[in-house]
Amino acid sequence: MKFSYKSSVGALTKTGLLIVFAKAGKKPTLPGGVKLPSPAIASFTGKAREARFTDAVAGPAKRVLIMGLGEGKTDADVARRVAAIAVKQ
C-alpha cells in the first residue's frame, strides 16, 4: 500500500481514498473539487478518534475518511494515534 502526504491547498490527483483530519467543532477542509454528501459532514463532530467513512459525490477521490482530532492542541501523540486509527480503517 502506498501512502503520500499533500497539502489540501493544491490540486488533488485521482485517488481511491482521501484521509482528511478535522478539529472538534470545525468543518473538514476538503481539497478543491471533492464534494461529500451533506449528511456525512453535518453529522461529523470532530471528537477525538471519530471516523466518518463516505463515498465522494464528486472530485478525484472515490472515498473519503474524515478523522476527528478532538479539542485543544494537537500534539505529535494525538496526531500519531489518529493516523494509526485511520490506517487501520
Rosetta silent file (secondary structure, phi, psi, omega in degrees, C-alpha in Angstrom):
SEQUENCE: MKFSYKSSVGALTKTGLLIVFAKAGKKPTLPGGVKLPSPAIASFTGKAREARFTDAVAGPAKRVLIMGLGEGKTDADVARRVAAIAVKQ
SCORE:     score description
SCORE:     0.000 S_00000001
   1 L     0.000  132.693 -178.001    0.000    0.000    0.000 S_00000001
   2 L  -103.906  130.245  177.533    1.410    3.373   -0.978 S_00000001
   3 L  -114.065  143.797  173.612    0.870    6.442    1.223 S_00000001
   4 L  -143.434  152.310  179.725    1.556   10.032    0.284 S_00000001
   5 L  -114.673  132.595  176.069    1.055   13.370    2.032 S_00000001
   6 L  -141.174  148.259  175.247   -0.112   16.508    0.256 S_00000001
   7 L   -70.253  148.822 -179.537   -1.384   19.862    1.452 S_00000001
   8 L   -78.031    0.027 -178.321   -5.091   20.440    0.846 S_00000001
   9 L   -76.388  -40.797 -175.439   -4.279   23.741   -0.871 S_00000001
  10 L   -82.455  179.692  178.757   -3.100   22.296   -4.195 S_00000001
  11 L   -73.316  143.665 -178.525   -4.880   20.212   -6.796 S_00000001
  12 L   -99.125  135.105  175.187   -5.522   16.594   -5.868 S_00000001
  13 L   -82.142  165.140 -178.524   -4.634   13.739   -8.200 S_00000001
  14 L   -61.902  132.210 -177.982   -7.043   10.841   -8.701 S_00000001
  15 E  -146.635  152.033  178.456   -7.089    8.595   -5.632 S_00000001
  16 E   -79.667  -29.999 -178.861   -9.108    5.713   -4.245 S_00000001
  17 E  -143.692  129.808  175.689   -9.069    7.030   -0.669 S_00000001
  18 E  -114.903  127.641  177.080   -8.582   10.516    0.745 S_00000001
  19 E  -107.959  126.154 -178.029   -7.991   10.900    4.503 S_00000001
  20 E  -122.799  136.322  178.320   -8.850   14.301    5.993 S_00000001
  21 E  -106.161  141.533 -178.239   -8.266   15.369    9.605 S_00000001
  22 E  -143.287  143.392  176.954  -10.519   17.886   11.366 S_00000001
  23 L   -77.733  159.798  178.824  -10.665   19.537   14.809 S_00000001
  24 L   -62.876  134.012  178.075  -13.749   19.307   17.015 S_00000001
  25 L    79.748    0.886  179.932  -16.444   21.788   16.041 S_00000001
  26 L  -115.220  143.868  176.768  -14.784   22.659   12.714 S_00000001
  27 L   -73.101  136.564  179.038  -15.872   21.652    9.253 S_00000001
  28 L   -62.445  141.069  176.763  -13.279   19.473    7.459 S_00000001
  29 L   -90.496  115.837 -178.664  -11.247   21.278    4.797 S_00000001
  30 L  -102.547  146.001  175.956  -11.519   19.335    1.554 S_00000001
  31 L   -62.411  157.413 -178.895   -9.279   19.755   -1.499 S_00000001
  32 L   -54.668  133.360  176.588  -10.768   21.557   -4.479 S_00000001
  33 L    92.347  -19.739 -179.354  -13.358   19.597   -6.398 S_00000001
  34 L   -82.632  123.102  179.796  -14.006   16.990   -3.691 S_00000001
  35 E  -124.176  137.413  179.479  -17.653   17.008   -2.651 S_00000001
  36 L  -116.696  157.943  174.860  -19.248   14.857    0.046 S_00000001
  37 L   -61.543  137.293 -176.375  -22.880   14.107    0.854 S_00000001
  38 H   -59.838  -34.958  177.449  -24.153   16.801    3.212 S_00000001
  39 H   -62.928  -30.640  179.998  -25.350   14.307    5.900 S_00000001
  40 H   -66.535  -39.437  179.901  -21.793   12.943    6.202 S_00000001
  41 H   -79.099  -39.994 -176.817  -20.387   16.385    7.001 S_00000001
  42 H   -63.967  -34.895 -177.354  -23.357   17.563    9.093 S_00000001
  43 L   -87.716   -3.924 -179.708  -23.178   14.581   11.446 S_00000001
  44 L   -83.047  124.782 -178.541  -19.386   14.804   11.922 S_00000001
  45 L  -100.977  -22.628  179.701  -18.449   16.381   15.275 S_00000001
  46 L    85.654   11.134  177.149  -14.653   16.053   15.158 S_00000001
  47 L   -58.516  153.014 -178.964  -14.352   14.329   18.538 S_00000001
  48 L   -54.085  129.800  177.272  -11.002   12.641   19.124 S_00000001
  49 L    68.751   11.001  174.945  -10.713    9.400   17.147 S_00000001
  50 L   -73.214  137.695  179.964  -14.121    9.833   15.490 S_00000001
  51 E  -125.762  134.735  176.057  -14.147    8.365   11.990 S_00000001
  52 E  -128.925  116.475 -177.925  -16.603    9.058    9.173 S_00000001
  53 E  -110.289  125.026 -177.002  -16.170    6.987    6.007 S_00000001
  54 E  -148.623  158.096  172.993  -18.177    8.008    2.941 S_00000001
  55 E   -81.370  143.615  177.070  -18.160    7.908   -0.841 S_00000001
  56 L   -78.776  142.594  177.759  -17.372   11.181   -2.577 S_00000001
  57 L   -80.302  -37.571 -179.540  -20.132   12.721   -4.688 S_00000001
  58 E  -150.361  160.141  175.712  -17.684   14.500   -6.985 S_00000001
  59 L   109.900 -179.733 -174.957  -13.980   15.046   -7.427 S_00000001
  60 L   -78.015   -7.639  179.424  -10.819   12.992   -7.872 S_00000001
  61 E   -99.656  132.808  177.723  -11.313   10.914   -4.672 S_00000001
  62 E   -75.832  -45.856 -179.422  -13.562    7.846   -4.750 S_00000001
  63 E  -130.749  155.224 -179.461  -13.923    7.595   -0.959 S_00000001
  64 E  -132.216  132.949  174.285  -13.152    9.937    1.921 S_00000001
  65 E  -113.237  117.500  178.469  -12.276    9.111    5.522 S_00000001
  66 E  -101.665  125.425 -178.672  -12.680   12.064    7.899 S_00000001
  67 E  -113.170  133.123  179.257  -10.836   11.644   11.213 S_00000001
  68 E   -84.238  136.065  178.426  -11.537   13.732   14.311 S_00000001
  69 L   -99.139   -8.093 -179.982   -8.617   15.301   16.186 S_00000001
  70 L    82.534 -171.902  179.831  -10.645   16.389   19.217 S_00000001
  71 L   -92.513  166.723  175.467  -10.486   19.680   21.089 S_00000001
  72 L    78.662 -164.669 -176.010   -7.429   21.565   22.247 S_00000001
  73 L   -73.854  137.407  176.177   -3.890   21.388   20.999 S_00000001
  74 L   -97.643  102.242  179.370   -2.980   18.658   18.524 S_00000001
  75 L   -94.456 -178.877 -176.238    0.417   17.394   19.586 S_00000001
  76 H   -62.113  -36.338 -179.089    2.512   14.660   17.997 S_00000001
  77 H   -65.987  -44.112  178.025    0.996   11.939   20.182 S_00000001
  78 H   -62.765  -46.153 -179.999   -2.591   12.816   19.207 S_00000001
  79 H   -61.023  -41.203 -179.741   -1.642   13.014   15.518 S_00000001
  80 H   -64.440  -44.757 -178.948    0.142    9.646   15.709 S_00000001
  81 H   -65.102  -43.777 -179.142   -2.810    7.905   17.389 S_00000001
  82 H   -67.778  -38.879  177.672   -5.396    9.312   14.976 S_00000001
  83 H   -64.347  -38.044  178.257   -3.209    8.467   11.957 S_00000001
  84 H   -64.002  -41.331  177.648   -2.832    4.894   13.232 S_00000001
  85 H   -63.632  -41.388  179.957   -6.624    4.567   13.526 S_00000001
  86 H   -62.254  -40.499  179.850   -7.014    5.972   10.002 S_00000001
  87 H   -66.477  -37.276 -179.811   -4.589    3.410    8.579 S_00000001
  88 H   -70.583  -29.022 -179.375   -6.464    0.565   10.312 S_00000001
  89 L   -66.254    0.000    0.000   -9.809    1.779    8.919 S_00000001
